[in-house]
Amino acid sequence: WNITVFLPPEYYVEVDDILFILSCVVGLSICSLLLMENNIIKLVDFIVSYIILIGV
């Protein structure tokens, strides 16, 4: 996965960076949703599994 997306006019962003940013945004939004519901145990479980997922 070394595809490059060209954006106007001069700068480009790597797909890997976009995927990493998107995964971070999704993870943060899910964390905030779980926090709003006061599901601390689920939040901890999610963070642990998310870190393991990104690590792989």
Contacts in CASP RR format, 6 or more apart in sequence:
PFRMAT RR
TARGET T0000
AUTHOR 0000-0000-0000
METHOD contacts of the structure
MODEL  1
WNITVFLPPEYYVEVDDILFILSCVVGLSICSLLLMENNIIKLVDFIVSY
IILIGV
1 15 0 8 1.000
1 16 0 8 1.000
2 14 0 8 1.000
2 15 0 8 1.000
2 16 0 8 1.000
3 14 0 8 1.000
3 15 0 8 1.000
4 12 0 8 1.000
4 13 0 8 1.000
4 14 0 8 1.000
4 15 0 8 1.000
5 12 0 8 1.000
5 13 0 8 1.000
5 14 0 8 1.000
5 15 0 8 1.000
5 18 0 8 1.000
6 12 0 8 1.000
7 13 0 8 1.000
23 54 0 8 1.000
27 50 0 8 1.000
30 46 0 8 1.000
31 43 0 8 1.000
31 46 0 8 1.000
31 47 0 8 1.000
34 42 0 8 1.000
34 43 0 8 1.000
34 46 0 8 1.000
35 43 0 8 1.000
END
